[in-house]
Amino acid sequence: TYDAYLAEPEQGSGPGLVLLQEIFGVNDYMRDMADRFAQEGYVVIVPDLFWRSERRVELGYDETGVARGLQLAGELDFALAVEDIGDAVSTLRASPNHAGGVGVLGYCMGGLLAYLSALQLKIDCAISYYGVGVHEYLDRAATLQVPMVFHLAELDAFCPEPARRAIRNAFIGDDRVRVFEYPEVDHA
C-alpha cells in the first residue's frame, strides 16, 4: 500500500483524475493543483510514486530538492510505478463519488508516466505536461488507444528539439493525439 492525496469536488462527485507528480514528490504544489482540479469538478488522487524508496517525499524547488528528486527518480521502477497508477485508477473507479471516466495527467516525470499509463492501462485519456523521456518510448506509440495530449516547451533542455520532433512525428495522422508547443517557454 502507499499514500495518496485525495481532493474531491464540492458537489460531491465527478470524473476521476490521477495526477502524477514531478520529481519533487507530493508537495504543496501538487496538492494545490489537485485542489484546483477538484474545484473544476474532478475527483483527484495524487499517488506517492516514490513510496518504495521513501514515503511522503515533499521536496522544494531549490538545488537540494532537485538533487534529491533526481536521485529518487533514478531509483524509480517505471513498470512498478505504472502498476501503482493502475491501482489509483481502480481506486477512483470504485469510489462512490466517481462519476464518468478516469484520466491521467502528469508533469515532468509524471508526464512520461502519463504516457506510459496511456499505453498500458484502461483509462479514458492522458495528458503530459513537459514529459521528460517520452521520446525514449515512442517505439510503442502505435499501441496508444486513448486520446492523449502533449504540452511541450520550446526552451526545455530536458526535452530538446530532437525529442520534441520525435514526439510530433510519432503521432502524425493519429487523430487521438494533440501536441501543443509553446514558443519561448522553458521546462515547467
C-alpha positions in Angstrom: 0.0 0.0 0.0 1.0 3.6 -0.5 -0.2 7.0 0.5 -2.0 9.4 -1.8 -3.6 12.8 -1.6 -7.3 13.0 -2.4 -9.2 16.1 -3.5 -12.9 15.9 -4.0 -15.2 18.4 -5.8 -17.6 20.5 -3.7 -20.6 18.9 -5.5 -19.5 15.5 -4.2 -19.0 13.6 -7.4 -17.3 13.9 -10.7 -14.9 12.3 -13.2 -11.7 10.9 -11.9 -8.2 12.3 -12.4 -5.0 10.6 -11.4 -2.5 13.5 -11.0 1.2 12.5 -11.3 4.0 14.2 -9.5 7.1 15.9 -10.7 10.4 14.7 -9.2 9.6 16.7 -6.1 7.0 14.3 -4.6 3.5 15.1 -3.5 4.4 18.5 -2.3 2.4 21.7 -1.7 2.3 22.4 -5.5 0.8 19.0 -6.3 -1.8 19.3 -3.6 -2.7 22.8 -4.8 -3.1 21.5 -8.3 -5.3 18.6 -7.1 -7.4 21.1 -5.2 -7.7 23.3 -8.3 -8.9 20.3 -10.4 -11.3 19.4 -7.7 -12.8 22.9 -7.9 -13.3 22.2 -11.6 -15.4 19.1 -10.7 -12.9 16.3 -10.7 -12.2 13.6 -8.0 -8.4 13.8 -7.9 -5.9 11.4 -6.5 -2.2 12.1 -6.3 -0.3 8.8 -5.7 3.0 8.8 -3.8 5.1 7.3 -6.5 8.4 7.3 -4.6 7.0 5.2 -1.7 9.2 2.2 -2.4 12.3 4.4 -1.8 10.9 6.9 0.7 7.4 7.6 1.8 5.7 11.0 1.6 8.5 12.8 -0.1 8.0 16.6 -0.3 10.8 18.5 -1.9 11.3 22.1 -2.6 12.4 23.6 -5.9 15.9 24.5 -4.7 19.2 22.8 -5.6 18.9 20.3 -2.7 15.4 19.4 -3.8 16.4 18.9 -7.4 19.3 16.7 -6.4 17.2 14.5 -4.2 14.4 14.4 -6.7 16.7 13.3 -9.5 18.1 10.6 -7.2 14.6 9.3 -6.3 13.6 9.4 -10.0 16.6 7.4 -10.8 15.6 4.7 -8.3 12.0 4.6 -9.6 11.0 1.4 -11.4 8.7 2.8 -14.1 6.9 -0.6 -14.6 6.0 -0.7 -10.9 5.0 3.0 -10.9 2.6 2.3 -13.8 1.1 -0.6 -11.7 0.7 1.8 -8.8 -1.0 4.3 -11.1 -3.3 1.4 -12.2 -4.2 0.9 -8.5 -5.0 4.6 -8.2 -7.2 4.3 -11.3 -9.0 1.3 -9.8 -9.4 3.1 -6.5 -11.1 6.1 -8.3 -13.4 3.9 -10.4 -14.5 2.1 -7.2 -15.1 5.3 -5.3 -18.7 6.1 -4.6 -18.2 9.8 -5.6 -16.6 8.9 -9.0 -18.9 9.5 -12.0 -17.6 9.3 -15.6 -14.2 8.5 -16.9 -10.8 8.5 -15.5 -7.9 10.4 -16.9 -4.2 10.6 -16.1 -2.3 13.9 -16.1 1.3 14.3 -15.2 4.1 16.9 -15.0 7.8 16.3 -15.9 8.5 12.7 -14.7 4.7 12.4 -14.3 4.3 13.4 -17.9 6.3 10.4 -19.0 4.3 8.2 -16.7 1.0 9.6 -18.0 2.1 8.5 -21.5 3.2 5.0 -20.2 -0.1 4.7 -18.4 -2.0 5.6 -21.6 -0.1 2.7 -23.3 -0.8 0.1 -20.7 -3.8 1.0 -18.5 -7.6 1.1 -19.1 -8.0 4.8 -18.8 -10.1 7.3 -20.8 -7.4 9.9 -21.7 -4.0 11.1 -20.7 -2.2 14.5 -20.6 1.6 15.0 -20.4 3.0 18.4 -19.4 6.7 18.8 -20.3 7.2 15.0 -20.0 10.8 14.0 -19.8 11.9 10.9 -21.6 8.8 10.3 -23.7 10.9 10.1 -26.9 12.6 7.1 -25.5 9.3 5.1 -25.5 8.0 6.1 -28.9 8.6 2.6 -30.3 5.3 1.7 -28.6 3.4 4.8 -29.9 1.3 2.8 -32.4 -0.3 0.9 -29.4 -1.8 4.0 -28.0 -5.6 3.6 -27.9 -6.9 6.6 -25.9 -6.9 10.3 -26.5 -3.6 11.9 -25.4 -2.3 15.5 -25.2 1.3 16.5 -25.0 2.3 20.0 -23.9 5.9 20.8 -24.9 8.1 23.9 -24.2 10.4 25.2 -26.9 13.3 26.1 -24.4 13.0 22.8 -22.4 16.6 21.4 -22.1 15.1 18.2 -20.7 13.1 17.7 -23.9 15.2 19.4 -26.6 14.1 19.9 -30.2 15.1 16.4 -31.4 13.0 14.8 -28.7 10.0 17.1 -29.4 10.3 16.4 -33.1 10.3 12.7 -32.5 7.1 13.0 -30.4 5.4 15.1 -33.1 6.5 12.7 -35.8 5.4 9.6 -33.9 1.8 10.7 -33.9 1.4 12.3 -37.3 -2.0 11.2 -38.6 -3.2 10.0 -35.2 -6.4 11.9 -34.6 -6.4 10.9 -30.9 -3.2 12.8 -30.2 -2.7 16.5 -29.9 0.7 18.1 -29.4 0.9 21.7 -28.3 4.2 23.6 -28.3 4.9 26.8 -26.5 7.5 29.1 -28.0 9.9 30.9 -25.8 8.8 28.8 -22.7 11.1 26.7 -20.6 10.6 23.5 -18.7 7.8 23.7 -16.1 
